[in-house]
């Protein structure tokens, strides 16, 4: 047979390419290797050997959009970290950002999700607070941030514990279940899913909220992080995206409802159809055709329904966005409308208190001072509510400028020192000589510093408040320590939530909106930093802030 | 000697408050409740300084500041924006529009007048006023 040469040529080329496995060079770069370890529901291997979980769903979706080919490398957490550090794999899922880790790895900026850590123990163990852990053995994931953080936490309570590192969370839990250790530390997502099954229960020791990210080998050699951030930000905006589907799938109770139920049924139907067509009976064939037509019809109806539903959703999203814009405009207008009369109340009260409009008798003076206090409180509330709404609507813009951090701290210290003097509290400031310029939003950072400082002074009746600032790598570290009333462990976890002010009966003595710390946390988050607190009831509190010298994207 | 201040402010109470405080310190006050009238008065009266609200009906404070800056004869007449903290970036925006200073509401009666005086031209013959202010403050 004579094949025309123009038909043969491409055929041969194809043959050569497929035999030699020659692929265009660019395709090589697009293979992305991902470490997989056992941390359900965030990342784990399914019974069928497939990588599953929230982080896997998200990276699979991003890979699809970016055209990456994903290759999974199973192992323990510590092996994964090791491989990532050596550059043997490209990505590790579910890594909390720590300054220590940043020396070896690079992180993207938009967190995938946030989670707390919790201590678990056998049912009826009686372990409830940190103090109950004294002298106990506690299993913890090897090389995890919990290992480091928990030692610090227990030290601050002067509680001695022994940490037993284990290669994965499953072993961590088994060690407690089998009585090898007294308690275990895992993240709450894992704990909620697995503790009950193995006979463990969560204690009230919940600590250290963290944002979790994908991490690459330091320097992000394959330039994955920016793409992850871009897609993640888009995924988080769309309530129907893979991101939210995955969260619903892996964090809700009706996990089992999805695939497995109809899959076998479908398999049976397909099997029956195949078998009947094999028999080749005309009647069966006819029936099959009939069924096929019916199925086609159903299929068409489904398709139409999907198109209709998609259109409805698009309209709904548009409406929601419009509502959001109206909400913002409403907030801006309302806050102005509320402030204008309030400003006049505060102003005229001030004029009267100063005696500019004539003398006041002592009772009148007392009552006018009350009007002034109440209206100032109301104004602070309005300002804070507006801030919170802006942050939650994603509208808090960060105006970047370079300025001297030590000058800013000194400025804020000057603002609170009159109150400290009045209360007889010693205000101690220790700024290291290596503290200099920072590029971030000056007013917002000063707002955070002032808030933490005035809280410290406000909640301290005697003793001192000490402010420390020093440079650490590409971060500045700030701490605000006081010898005030302190907090109970269960209060600490709520401290960064809106409208939380510790109710101790003392609360009425300390005015404030209860919004300050949640605003601080959100501002610092937006700046790419972190904020934390350690506290002991009756002894005092220390708030710590890490804030990048340069916005993370620009370094 | 020029000791007239122009206040452009649409809220009656705010205007009354600023006038009360400034008159107590010996300034003469003229007022306009919207931007157009404000610009007109600035050009006819050539005040010592202009206190400008930002949220005004029709023509807002940014537009008023930009318009005032176009008039050569008002060179050296400071524009001091007086507005609430409300909008993020207000300060930067109003200074960029041409204002020389910025005072946040709520006004603190104890410091308001001295804040205004700090923005007045250096060669302003203020001996008499400052003495009086010091005496009262």
Interface residues (C-beta under 8 A of the other chain):
Chain A: X332 X335 X336 X339 X340 X341 X342 X343 X344 X346 X347 X348 X350 X351 X354 X356 X357 X379 X383 X386 X390 X396 X397 X399
Chain B: X11 X13 X14 X17 X20 X21 X24 X55 X84 X85 X86 X87 X88 X89 X92 X105 X106 X107 X108 X109 X110 X136
